[in-house]
């Protein structure tokens, strides 16, 4: 009874802390403007199924995709066993589903154990890639400090959690009356040769509790980690941009102004006066931009594909997403902070280095769109501060005066066709 009480208290504490962090996430998302991406719902469900559930954009790097699939499937399927852990903890029983499911239960646990071993192997491979793979995106300046540690912490945690599950089953298999007829458990049982039944029970129960507490700790670590994408990948891909990549959406406030200028009888649907054109800080961005930031895996595929970054420019699309999330967290912690996303977190040099080629968007495995944030901040600089680079101002003046980017009157541009 004491064990059951402790279990329920631990479960309530873990679930409560996680719920508190979800409330904090909702507050962060609420700082931004509402989104209008509720159209084409059937296409959105298909996109979510293909990209988030089906790992549809991971195939560009086959080795990483293969091992990531193992970890992903392991996380989803092995955690089905959490259902039995919950039932065992609440009822005070052990393997409550074994008797009613019979052979199906044995087959399932065998599959989970083999998958657990594969997850450990995949995590070790990922650690070796980070340490010795010489992959530039893992050693980029974006990942100095906490982001680098975060990636390693998650891999270590998954290894430890899988090991605890295997140790629990192996200790049970080593008992004289053990009820763990599982392949991996039987293979590991000799490690406990010579242990007394009391010691084996201690190992088994200790690993069970460690695995359960570890799951709760992992659950509450996720919102503070880049691995929050495990959960947010699904809503994030549902809200994906479905229009053509190169299309820049018209600003509603500008559209209203133009219609009013051309048609004096025009009555706008909304009398709301825009706070500003474009985006200077989080409250100017859209809900999906903040969701993108929290969903970012920090894998660096966007930055490694960015032509501006490849040529030594300051721009890093990954950094754009990371600092956007950091700015939201700063506002949640200290709302009175006077910093802004522009200048304090993202420099103007970074913004104007972007070629708007969409390489970062195409490379992202979760359809995250750093370019959308860049474009909105550029709109602010041009329309609110008239702070575009001189070359761009020259081009825009030429378009206004000459109808083309070049400094030649329209009447003169076709003269070459009449020359002998």
Secondary structure, DSSP 8 states (H G I E B T S, - for coil): -HHHHHHHHHHHHHHHHHHHHHHHHHHHHHTSB-----S-HHHHHHHIIIIIIS-TT-TTSHHHHHHHHHHHHHHHHHTTHHHHHHHHHHHT-SSTTHHHHTHHHHHHHHHHHHHHHHHHHHHHHHHHHHHHS--GGGSSGGGTTHHHHHHHHHHHHHHHHHHHHHHHHHHHHHSTT-----HHHHHHGGGGTT--HHHHHHHHHHHHHHHHHHHHHHHHHHTTSGGGHHHHHHHHHHT---S-TT-----HHHHHHHHHHH-TT---S-----S-SS-SSGGGSBHHHHHHHHH-----HHHHH-HHHHTT-S--HHHHHHHHHHHHHHHHH-TT----IIIIIB-HHHHHH-----HHHHH-TT---HHHHHHHHHHHHHHTS----HHHHHHHHHHHHHSSSSSS-GGGTTGGGG--
